[in-house]
Amino acid sequence: MSFRLRRLPYAMTALPALIGAFVIAGLIQMGEVTSAWAGLASLALLAGAFAGAAARFRDIGRSPWWALVILAPVIGPMTALVLAFWPGKPEDPTGTEGSAASGG
C-alpha cells in the first residue's frame, strides 16, 4: 500500500501546517515569542507539512525524498504551493505500484 495524498486534502492539511510553522518561526526570530513550546509547536507543524508533502510527491509520481525541498528558505514555500495544484497520476489498477513485482 502506498500513501498518496490528492490535491484537496493536501491543500486542507499540509499547507496550513506549513504556514503555521513559518509564522511561529517568524515570531520566534522577531523576538515576539521566546517559549520553548513555540519552537516545539513549529517543529510539530513542520513535521506534518513534511509528511503531507512526501505523500503528495508520491501522488505525482516523484520520490517522497523530494519533500526535503520544502525546508529550503525561498523555494520551499513555493514548492508547497505548487504541489497543491499539480495533478496527480492515476491509481495503479494492479496494486503493484512500488513493489518488486512491478520493477520499482
Backbone as CSV, one residue per row, in Angstrom:
resi,resn,N_x,N_y,N_z,CA_x,CA_y,CA_z,C_x,C_y,C_z
1,MET,0.844,-1.178,0.000,0.000,0.000,0.000,0.892,1.245,0.000
2,SER,0.603,2.141,-0.892,1.380,3.382,-0.941,0.527,4.523,-0.393
3,PHE,1.165,5.374,0.338,0.475,6.515,0.928,0.518,7.665,-0.054
4,ARG,-0.651,8.028,-0.590,-0.753,9.125,-1.548,-1.734,10.143,-1.013
5,LEU,-1.521,11.386,-1.376,-2.390,12.459,-0.920,-2.780,13.298,-2.129
6,ARG,-4.062,13.384,-2.384,-4.564,14.162,-3.515,-4.479,15.656,-3.224
7,ARG,-4.813,16.456,-4.238,-4.638,17.910,-4.138,-5.446,18.556,-3.020
8,LEU,-6.740,18.305,-2.968,-7.583,18.983,-1.987,-7.218,18.604,-0.546
9,PRO,-7.060,17.322,-0.226,-6.647,17.009,1.151,-5.288,17.612,1.509
10,TYR,-4.384,17.672,0.548,-3.084,18.297,0.800,-3.258,19.780,1.106
11,ALA,-4.066,20.447,0.299,-4.275,21.883,0.491,-4.995,22.183,1.807
12,MET,-5.810,21.253,2.274,-6.569,21.477,3.503,-5.778,21.123,4.762
13,THR,-4.720,20.329,4.641,-3.994,19.887,5.836,-2.538,20.335,5.855
14,ALA,-1.783,19.975,4.849,-0.343,20.223,4.862,-0.011,21.701,4.671
15,LEU,-0.705,22.390,3.797,-0.417,23.814,3.585,-0.661,24.662,4.835
16,PRO,-1.794,24.512,5.524,-1.956,25.290,6.762,-0.899,24.944,7.817
17,ALA,-0.492,23.683,7.875,0.556,23.302,8.830,1.868,23.990,8.482
18,LEU,2.196,24.036,7.203,3.436,24.690,6.784,3.382,26.193,7.055
19,ILE,2.259,26.801,6.760,2.106,28.237,7.018,2.210,28.517,8.516
20,GLY,1.567,27.688,9.330,1.646,27.866,10.779,3.066,27.724,11.295
21,ALA,3.809,26.766,10.765,5.202,26.574,11.191,6.043,27.792,10.840
22,PHE,5.844,28.338,9.645,6.616,29.515,9.250,6.215,30.760,10.056
23,VAL,4.948,30.894,10.388,4.511,32.036,11.200,5.123,31.959,12.592
24,ILE,5.080,30.784,13.205,5.664,30.634,14.539,7.165,30.864,14.496
25,ALA,7.833,30.311,13.473,9.282,30.520,13.344,9.603,32.004,13.162
26,GLY,8.795,32.708,12.394,8.999,34.150,12.202,8.814,34.923,13.495
27,LEU,7.808,34.558,14.276,7.585,35.217,15.564,8.748,34.959,16.523
28,ILE,9.301,33.763,16.479,10.445,33.450,17.333,11.644,34.295,16.922
29,GLN,11.884,34.418,15.616,13.029,35.198,15.143,12.884,36.680,15.439
30,MET,11.664,37.189,15.420,11.443,38.602,15.717,11.507,38.879,17.215
31,GLY,11.535,37.827,18.006,11.595,38.011,19.444,10.249,38.182,20.102
32,GLU,9.180,38.003,19.348,7.833,38.143,19.900,7.490,36.968,20.812
33,VAL,8.012,35.795,20.481,7.736,34.576,21.246,9.074,33.966,21.613
34,THR,9.265,33.657,22.877,10.540,33.094,23.300,10.382,31.736,23.965
35,SER,9.201,31.228,24.051,8.942,29.974,24.738,9.456,28.780,23.937
36,ALA,9.954,27.792,24.659,10.377,26.552,24.010,9.178,25.828,23.415
37,TRP,8.000,26.063,24.003,6.791,25.423,23.473,6.476,25.904,22.058
38,ALA,6.780,27.143,21.778,6.546,27.663,20.426,7.457,26.966,19.428
39,GLY,8.696,26.729,19.806,9.615,26.004,18.936,9.156,24.577,18.698
40,LEU,8.673,23.932,19.757,8.166,22.564,19.608,6.916,22.529,18.731
41,ALA,6.055,23.516,18.901,4.851,23.585,18.062,5.231,23.791,16.607
42,SER,6.223,24.636,16.363,6.680,24.873,14.998,7.247,23.598,14.381
43,LEU,8.040,22.855,15.151,8.588,21.593,14.648,7.495,20.565,14.378
44,ALA,6.487,20.523,15.247,5.380,19.588,15.048,4.602,19.925,13.775
45,LEU,4.340,21.196,13.567,3.633,21.613,12.352,4.473,21.331,11.108
46,LEU,5.770,21.567,11.202,6.653,21.318,10.072,6.723,19.827,9.749
47,ALA,6.698,18.989,10.775,6.706,17.542,10.548,5.442,17.104,9.803
48,GLY,4.301,17.674,10.179,3.053,17.361,9.474,3.086,17.823,8.029
49,ALA,3.623,19.013,7.816,3.732,19.529,6.446,4.686,18.678,5.625
50,PHE,5.768,18.227,6.245,6.740,17.381,5.549,6.108,16.049,5.159
51,ALA,5.349,15.440,6.069,4.684,14.173,5.766,3.668,14.343,4.635
52,GLY,2.918,15.442,4.671,1.955,15.702,3.604,2.636,15.918,2.261
53,ALA,3.753,16.634,2.263,4.482,16.872,1.022,5.053,15.572,0.472
54,ALA,5.547,14.701,1.352,6.087,13.418,0.900,4.991,12.578,0.234
55,ALA,3.805,12.558,0.841,2.690,11.815,0.254,2.250,12.446,-1.060
56,ARG,2.268,13.756,-1.126,1.868,14.454,-2.355,2.863,14.205,-3.473
57,PHE,4.172,14.218,-3.148,5.169,13.906,-4.172,4.976,12.486,-4.692
58,ARG,4.624,11.558,-3.810,4.365,10.183,-4.257,3.160,10.160,-5.199
59,ASP,2.151,10.971,-4.911,0.951,11.012,-5.741,1.245,11.539,-7.135
60,ILE,2.195,12.461,-7.271,2.504,12.995,-8.602,3.571,12.184,-9.313
61,GLY,4.009,11.077,-8.680,4.939,10.180,-9.349,6.404,10.477,-9.088
62,ARG,6.699,11.256,-8.074,8.080,11.584,-7.713,8.447,10.852,-6.425
63,SER,9.736,10.836,-6.132,10.209,10.230,-4.897,9.773,11.075,-3.701
64,PRO,9.338,10.427,-2.610,8.965,11.196,-1.426,10.128,12.000,-0.843
65,TRP,11.357,11.651,-1.183,12.508,12.398,-0.701,12.515,13.831,-1.213
66,TRP,11.776,14.108,-2.273,11.669,15.478,-2.777,11.026,16.395,-1.747
67,ALA,10.372,15.825,-0.746,9.737,16.644,0.287,10.766,17.448,1.073
68,LEU,12.024,17.062,1.031,13.069,17.837,1.703,13.193,19.247,1.129
69,VAL,12.697,19.439,-0.084,12.761,20.755,-0.727,11.975,21.793,0.073
70,ILE,10.915,21.384,0.775,10.110,22.381,1.497,10.877,23.001,2.659
71,LEU,12.026,22.443,3.012,12.831,23.023,4.080,13.698,24.177,3.588
72,ALA,13.819,24.336,2.276,14.624,25.421,1.702,13.925,26.756,1.957
73,PRO,14.697,27.811,2.271,14.078,29.082,2.664,13.140,29.717,1.649
74,VAL,13.503,29.831,0.400,12.654,30.550,-0.557,11.859,29.589,-1.426
75,ILE,12.525,28.592,-1.950,11.862,27.682,-2.883,10.911,26.722,-2.175
76,GLY,11.117,26.496,-0.887,10.275,25.568,-0.135,8.802,25.943,-0.121
77,PRO,8.457,27.149,0.334,7.047,27.530,0.332,6.439,27.570,-1.071
78,MET,7.244,27.959,-2.061,6.723,27.968,-3.433,6.438,26.545,-3.907
79,THR,7.317,25.616,-3.565,7.108,24.213,-3.929,5.858,23.668,-3.258
80,ALA,5.681,23.993,-1.984,4.497,23.532,-1.262,3.221,24.050,-1.914
81,LEU,3.246,25.266,-2.394,2.076,25.833,-3.063,1.840,25.172,-4.417
82,VAL,2.897,24.918,-5.163,2.763,24.260,-6.471,2.184,22.861,-6.302
83,LEU,2.569,22.161,-5.235,2.049,20.812,-5.006,0.533,20.792,-4.848
84,ALA,-0.029,21.899,-4.388,-1.480,21.964,-4.209,-2.217,21.999,-5.538
85,PHE,-1.539,22.374,-6.620,-2.192,22.496,-7.919,-1.725,21.465,-8.941
86,TRP,-0.622,20.780,-8.678,-0.076,19.811,-9.627,-0.971,18.575,-9.667
87,PRO,-1.434,18.148,-10.855,-2.312,16.974,-10.917,-1.549,15.688,-10.590
88,GLY,-2.233,14.791,-9.914,-1.629,13.508,-9.559,-1.727,12.510,-10.696
89,LYS,-0.989,11.427,-10.539,-1.062,10.345,-11.516,-2.232,9.439,-11.157
90,PRO,-2.798,8.757,-12.157,-3.921,7.858,-11.863,-3.466,6.682,-10.991
91,GLU,-4.421,6.107,-10.276,-4.148,4.947,-9.426,-3.687,3.770,-10.287
92,ASP,-2.801,2.951,-9.724,-2.338,1.746,-10.399,-3.392,0.653,-10.202
93,PRO,-4.063,0.195,-11.285,-5.147,-0.780,-11.116,-4.672,-2.138,-10.619
94,THR,-3.399,-2.471,-10.835,-2.915,-3.789,-10.401,-2.552,-3.807,-8.933
95,GLY,-2.357,-2.645,-8.334,-1.997,-2.578,-6.934,-0.553,-2.936,-6.656
96,THR,0.275,-2.953,-7.699,1.677,-3.343,-7.536,2.614,-2.147,-7.613
97,GLU,2.093,-0.963,-7.478,2.910,0.239,-7.554,3.995,0.227,-6.480
98,GLY,5.251,0.337,-6.909,6.353,0.396,-5.973,6.797,-0.935,-5.424
99,SER,6.211,-2.046,-5.884,6.603,-3.356,-5.363,7.650,-3.989,-6.255
100,ALA,8.228,-5.065,-5.783,9.266,-5.767,-6.550,8.688,-6.369,-7.822
101,ALA,7.392,-6.717,-7.808,6.776,-7.307,-8.984,6.702,-6.354,-10.158
102,SER,6.597,-5.060,-9.856,6.489,-4.086,-10.936,7.849,-3.522,-11.338
103,GLY,8.906,-3.954,-10.660,10.225,-3.472,-11.008,10.572,-2.167,-10.328
104,GLY,9.735,-1.660,-9.421,10.011,-0.385,-8.773,9.959,-0.521,-7.361
